[in-house]
């Protein structure tokens, strides 16, 4: 399994970035995916999750309305569109693969916060 993030960088407050996570080595459309970030001040913080088919999305409260998670199963890629960025969004952003496959869920998808693979991370710095 390999998860490779890209798209991070330096952006001014109010700006936008689009992160990508290219996945390989597993059946991508069988698993939900998440974005998690880490900063020295806040530690590890869950950002967003998306179901295996993209039909369900979830966001941390502080990201609602600013961030959008999506996926393209034909390209084995999950995205995080980040708008209206704030200095407190500065962090290393990781994509993570859910441990449980779609067959685990008897009903709707929900983020369990359990991951078995992580990417190497991409740095996002929001500063003027």
N, C-alpha and C positions, 0 to 999 in steps of 0.2 A: 504494500500500500504506500502510495506517495501522495502528499498534498503540497502543492506549491503555490504560495500566495504571491501576488504582485499588485502594483498600483499605489503603494504608499508613497509618501513624500512630504515635503514642506508646503503648507498652504496657509493663507492668511485667514483670520477669523471671518466667518461668513462664507467662506469658499466651499468648494465641493471636491470630492475625490471618489473614484470608483475602484474598489478592491476586487480582485479576482482570485479564485482558488481553483487551480486545475488539479483534478483528481485522477488517479490511475491505480490499477491493481485490485480493484474490487468492482462489484456490480453497482455502479453509482446510483442508478434509479431505484435501488432497494433500500436506501438509507437516507434518513434525515441528516441534515448538516447544520452546523452552527458556526457563528462567529463569536469569539471570546477575545477580550483585550486585557492587557496587563500594563499597569503603570506603577511607578515607584510609590506614588502617593496612595493609590486605591487598591493595589494588588490586582488579583485576577477578578475580572468582571464579565459576566455573560452579557452579550450584546443582542443577539438575534438567532432565531432558528427557523428552518424551513423543512417541511415534510418531503418525503421522497419524490412526490409528484408535483411539488410546488403549490399544492392546493391550500396549504395551511402555513401561515407565517406568524411568528411571535417576536415581540420586541421588549427589551427592558424599558421601563417607564421613561427614562430620560432620553431615549432614542426615538420614541414614537413621534411620527410626523416629520422627522428629519432623516432617518435612515430607512432604506428599502432593501430587503434581501430578495434575491431571485436566483433561479437556477436554469441552466440549459442542459437538459439530460443528453441531448445529442452531442454536446461538446464536453460532457463530464466536468462542468464548471459551475461553481456557485459564485455569486456576486454580492457585493455590499455597496450600494450607492449611498454616499454620505453627503448630505447637504447641510447648509447653515452650521458649519463646523465651529466649535468653540475651543478655546485653549484647553479646557478640561477633557476634551476628546483625545488629547495627545496620549499615545500609548502604542505598544506593539500589538497588532491585530493578528489573531490566529484563526484559521478555520479548523474545524474539528469534525470528525466523522462520528455519528452516533454508534454506540456499541450494539444497540438492538436493531435488527432489520425490520422491514415493514410488516413481516409476518408476526412480529411480537404484538402488534396492536390489533385488538379485536374490534376496536371502534376507531375513533378519530385519532390522528397523531397529536401528541403533545410532547414538548421538550422535557426529557428526563434528566438532562444534565450529566449523562454518562457517555464518555467518549473513549474510543480505543486508539485513535490515531489523531495526531495533530500535525499541522504544517510547521514550517520553521519561523513563520511570522513575518510581518512587514511593518515597518515603522511609519507611523503617522504623526506628524508634528504640526500643530496648529499654533502659529505665532506670527505676530506682525514684525 
